[in-house]
Amino acid sequence: MATVTTLDPKRRKPDTNALDQLVALVADDLADVNEIIVDRMHSPVELIPQLAGYLIASGGKRLRPVLTLAAARMCGYQGEQHKPLAACVEFIHTATLLHDDVVDESDLRRGQASANAVFGNKSSVLVGDFLFSRAFQVMVEAGSLDVLRILSNASAVIAEGEVLQLTTSNDTETSEEAYLEVIRAKTAELFAAACRIGAVVAGRSAAEEEALRSYGLNLGVAFQLVDDVLDYSAAQARLGKTIGDDFREGKITLPVVLAFRRGDDEERAFWRRTMEELDQGEDDLDRAIALMNKHNTLRDSVERARHYASVARDALGLFPSSPVKRALLEVLEFVVDRDY
């Protein structure tokens, strides 16, 4: 059993209701989005709604579609087009999760068996392809070339990020810049697109569209940075989740990148053995966490996340004060200081 660590013993306790408050502000719209998701997952091929529904119902806060709904609301949009587009965002996200778990050979997703562990790799890949295709069908029906361009570009960037991650997999020489390039593509790009299309459907200015894109992009980077830190934190253990999954898979995340750079020759040899060769003993996760604490790499990764959250906060300066804007700002604090 590994000795786990807190993110920062002096950190401020986040407002654990911040995300729930944002969800509450768009609750009616989100209920409609959920109906669209269920309806558009339907297929005469029984395995498709069964497998897709398994993953979609397995947990999560629907953060990405919520961002689309909230952005449209903050921009004063009164129509209905944002709802199917929010469903598109969730379909794209779910498809990427299905593909990710196959590529990463993951057996768990949000604490329960992953879809590929239950249904098999082939089924997961093909249903992921179906969800991508369904998302594009719904986009075309919405009739906005701008939205189609934004979400199709995001999908391409996400795929590029997946391939790019393969080139850094198990490579302890990975730079911080290369790591950030991967998470911008794999995670942050969909956050950016989800927020940006809220301004597009509302017909807002290019400046406001760009502001929401920046908010989403920087929120997404902060979100992934904290996710990567949490894999080594006591918070995961308190929540009944397994810590060290990234370590066992040899996944090169920022805490590892920084620990490798700051370590001596003996420590670098440890990282090469455990992360590149995947030659891991019973006590190696303990030692990995100890080295991260020695070199303050978990703390510094969270500080990087705070920086990106600050950039996201500044991006919303164009918009007047409103309940939705306040909630979006509070979500930044929640994402950085969360325990899950």
C-alpha positions in Angstrom: 0.0 0.0 0.0 1.5 3.3 -1.0 2.0 6.2 1.3 0.0 9.0 -0.3 0.3 12.7 0.0 -2.0 15.7 0.2 -1.8 18.3 -2.6 -0.9 21.1 -0.3 -1.5 21.1 3.5 -1.9 24.9 3.5 -4.3 25.1 0.6 -7.6 26.8 0.9 -10.6 24.4 1.0 -12.6 24.9 -2.2 -16.2 25.7 -2.4 -17.3 22.2 -3.1 -20.7 23.4 -4.4 -19.2 25.6 -7.1 -19.8 23.1 -9.9 -23.2 22.1 -8.6 -24.1 25.8 -8.5 -23.2 26.2 -12.2 -25.1 23.0 -13.1 -28.1 24.4 -11.2 -28.1 27.6 -13.2 -28.6 25.6 -16.5 -30.5 22.6 -15.0 -33.5 22.9 -17.3 -31.4 23.1 -20.4 -29.2 20.2 -19.1 -32.3 18.0 -18.7 -33.2 18.7 -22.3 -29.6 17.8 -23.3 -29.8 14.6 -21.5 -32.9 13.7 -23.3 -31.2 14.5 -26.6 -28.3 12.3 -25.7 -30.5 9.3 -24.9 -32.5 9.8 -28.0 -29.5 10.2 -30.4 -27.7 7.2 -28.8 -30.5 5.0 -30.1 -29.6 2.4 -32.8 -31.2 -0.8 -34.0 -27.8 -2.4 -33.2 -28.4 -3.2 -29.6 -24.8 -3.1 -28.4 -24.4 0.6 -29.4 -26.8 2.2 -26.9 -25.9 -0.5 -24.4 -22.2 0.3 -24.4 -22.5 4.1 -24.9 -25.1 4.3 -22.2 -22.9 2.3 -19.8 -20.1 4.9 -20.0 -22.4 8.0 -20.1 -24.3 6.8 -17.1 -21.2 5.8 -15.1 -20.6 9.2 -13.5 -19.2 12.6 -14.2 -20.6 16.0 -14.0 -21.3 16.7 -17.7 -18.8 19.6 -17.3 -18.2 20.1 -21.0 -21.8 20.4 -22.2 -22.6 22.4 -19.1 -19.9 24.9 -20.2 -21.7 25.2 -23.6 -25.0 25.9 -21.9 -23.5 28.3 -19.5 -21.5 30.2 -22.1 -24.7 30.6 -24.2 -26.6 31.8 -21.2 -24.0 34.3 -20.3 -24.1 35.6 -23.8 -27.8 36.2 -23.6 -28.9 33.4 -26.0 -32.6 32.7 -25.9 -32.9 30.0 -28.6 -32.6 26.2 -28.5 -29.7 25.5 -30.8 -27.2 25.3 -27.9 -28.9 22.1 -26.5 -28.1 19.7 -29.4 -24.7 21.3 -29.7 -24.0 20.6 -26.0 -25.1 17.0 -26.7 -22.5 16.9 -29.6 -19.8 18.0 -27.1 -20.7 15.1 -24.8 -20.7 12.6 -27.6 -17.2 13.7 -28.7 -16.0 13.5 -25.1 -17.5 10.1 -24.6 -16.0 8.8 -27.9 -12.6 10.0 -26.8 -12.9 8.3 -23.5 -13.8 5.0 -25.2 -10.8 5.3 -27.5 -8.5 6.5 -24.6 -9.2 3.5 -22.4 -8.5 1.1 -25.3 -5.2 2.8 -26.1 -4.2 3.0 -22.4 -5.4 -0.5 -21.8 -7.3 0.8 -18.8 -9.5 -1.5 -16.8 -11.2 1.2 -14.6 -13.0 4.4 -15.4 -14.3 6.6 -12.5 -13.7 3.8 -10.1 -15.7 1.1 -12.0 -14.9 -1.3 -14.8 -14.1 0.5 -18.0 -16.3 -0.1 -21.1 -13.5 -1.9 -22.9 -13.0 -4.2 -19.8 -16.8 -5.1 -19.9 -17.5 -5.1 -23.7 -14.1 -5.6 -25.2 -11.7 -3.4 -27.2 -13.2 -3.9 -30.6 -16.7 -2.9 -29.5 -15.4 0.1 -27.6 -13.5 1.5 -30.6 -16.4 1.0 -33.0 -19.0 2.5 -30.6 -16.6 5.4 -30.2 -16.6 5.8 -33.9 -20.4 5.7 -33.9 -20.6 8.5 -31.4 -18.2 10.7 -33.4 -20.4 10.1 -36.4 -23.5 10.9 -34.5 -22.0 14.1 -33.2 -21.4 15.3 -36.8 -24.9 14.3 -37.9 -26.3 16.5 -35.1 -23.9 19.4 -36.0 -25.1 19.3 -39.6 -28.7 19.4 -38.5 -27.9 22.5 -36.4 -27.1 24.3 -39.6 -24.1 26.4 -38.4 -21.0 26.1 -40.5 -19.1 28.0 -37.9 -20.0 25.5 -35.2 -19.2 22.6 -37.6 -15.8 24.1 -38.3 -15.1 24.6 -34.5 -16.1 21.2 -33.4 -14.6 19.3 -36.4 -11.3 21.1 -35.9 -11.4 20.2 -32.2 -12.0 16.6 -33.0 -9.0 16.6 -35.3 -6.8 18.2 -32.7 -7.9 15.7 -30.1 -7.0 12.8 -32.4 -3.6 14.5 -33.0 -3.1 14.8 -29.3 -3.8 11.0 -28.9 -1.1 10.3 -31.5 1.3 12.8 -29.9 0.9 11.1 -26.6 2.0 7.9 -28.1 5.3 9.5 -29.0 5.8 10.6 -25.3 4.5 7.4 -23.7 7.0 6.0 -21.2 9.6 8.5 -22.3 11.3 10.1 -19.3 13.0 12.6 -21.5 9.6 14.3 -22.3 9.8 18.0 -21.8 7.3 20.1 -19.9 6.5 21.8 -23.2 5.7 18.5 -24.9 3.5 17.4 -22.0 1.6 20.7 -22.2 1.2 20.3 -25.9 -0.4 16.9 -25.3 -2.9 18.0 -22.7 -3.8 21.1 -24.7 -4.8 18.9 -27.6 -6.3 15.9 -25.7 -8.2 17.8 -23.0 -8.2 21.5 -23.3 -9.2 21.8 -26.9 -12.7 20.4 -26.3 -13.2 22.7 -23.3 -12.3 25.6 -25.6 -14.7 24.5 -28.3 -17.5 23.8 -25.8 -17.2 27.4 -24.5 -16.6 29.1 -27.8 -19.8 27.7 -29.5 -21.9 29.3 -26.8 -20.8 32.7 -28.1 -21.2 31.6 -31.8 -24.9 30.5 -31.4 -25.6 33.8 -29.6 -24.1 35.8 -32.5 -21.6 37.6 -30.2 -18.5 39.4 -31.4 -15.3 37.8 -32.4 -13.6 39.3 -29.3 -16.2 37.6 -27.0 -15.9 34.4 -29.0 -12.1 34.4 -28.5 -12.5 35.3 -24.8 -14.7 32.2 -24.2 -12.3 30.1 -26.2 -9.4 31.3 -24.0 -11.4 30.7 -20.8 -12.2 27.1 -21.9 -8.7 26.3 -23.1 -7.0 27.5 -19.9 -9.6 25.9 -17.7 -9.0 22.6 -19.6 -5.2 22.8 -19.0 -5.8 23.5 -15.3 -8.3 20.7 -15.0 -5.8 18.1 -16.5 -2.9 19.3 -14.5 -4.8 18.8 -11.3 -6.1 15.4 -12.5 -2.5 14.3 -13.0 -1.6 15.5 -9.5 -4.6 13.7 -7.9 -3.3 10.4 -9.2 -0.6 10.6 -6.5 -2.7 12.3 -3.7 -4.3 11.2 -0.5 -7.6 12.6 -1.8 -7.9 9.6 -4.2 -7.5 7.2 -1.3 -10.1 8.9 0.8 -12.6 8.7 -2.1 -12.0 5.0 -2.4 -10.1 5.3 -5.7 -6.9 3.7 -6.6 -3.8 5.9 -6.6 -0.9 5.5 -8.8 -2.6 4.3 -12.0 -0.6 6.7 -14.1 2.6 5.4 -12.4 1.7 1.8 -13.1 1.0 2.5 -16.7 4.2 4.5 -17.1 2.3 7.6 -18.0 4.5 10.7 -18.2 2.7 13.6 -16.5 4.1 16.8 -15.2 4.9 15.6 -11.6 7.1 12.9 -13.2 8.6 15.3 -15.8 9.6 17.8 -13.0 10.9 15.0 -10.7 13.1 13.6 -13.4 14.5 17.0 -14.3 15.3 17.9 -10.7 16.6 14.5 -9.7 20.2 13.2 -9.5 21.6 10.3 -11.6 20.3 7.6 -9.1 16.8 9.1 -9.1 16.7 9.4 -12.9 17.7 5.7 -13.1 14.7 4.9 -10.9 12.4 6.8 -13.2 13.8 5.1 -16.3 13.4 1.7 -14.7 9.9 2.2 -13.5 8.4 4.4 -16.2 10.2 3.3 -19.3 10.9 -0.3 -18.6 7.8 -0.7 -16.3 10.0 -2.7 -14.0 8.2 -1.9 -10.8 8.4 -3.3 -7.3 6.1 -3.2 -4.4 7.6 -0.1 -2.8 8.3 1.8 -6.0 5.1 3.9 -5.9 6.0 5.0 -2.3 9.4 6.0 -3.5 8.0 7.9 -6.5 5.7 9.9 -4.3 8.6 10.6 -1.9 10.7 11.9 -4.7 7.8 14.1 -5.9 7.5 15.5 -2.4 11.3 16.0 -2.1 11.4 18.1 -5.2 8.0 19.7 -4.7 6.7 18.6 -8.0 3.1 18.0 -6.9 2.9 21.4 -5.3 4.5 23.1 -8.4 2.1 21.3 -10.8 -0.8 22.7 -8.8 0.8 26.1 -9.0 1.0 25.7 -12.8 -2.7 25.0 -12.7 -3.4 28.1 -10.7 -1.6 30.1 -13.4 -3.8 28.8 -16.1 -6.9 29.3 -14.0 -5.8 33.0 -13.6 -5.5 33.4 -17.3 -9.0 31.9 -17.7 -10.4 34.3 -15.1 -8.9 37.3 -17.0 -10.5 36.1 -20.2 -14.0 36.6 -18.8 -13.3 40.3 -18.0 -15.1 41.3 -21.2 -18.5 40.1 -19.9 -20.7 42.0 -17.4 -21.4 40.6 -14.0 -24.1 37.9 -13.9 -24.9 34.8 -11.8 -23.5 32.6 -14.6 -20.3 34.6 -14.9 -19.8 34.4 -11.1 -20.4 30.6 -11.3 -17.9 30.2 -14.1 -15.3 32.1 -12.1 -16.0 30.0 -9.0 -15.6 26.8 -11.1 -12.0 27.8 -11.7 -11.3 27.7 -8.0 -13.1 24.4 -7.7 -11.1 22.8 -10.5 -7.8 23.8 -9.0 -8.6 23.0 -5.3 -10.9 20.0 -5.8 -10.4 16.6 -4.3 -11.8 14.8 -7.3 
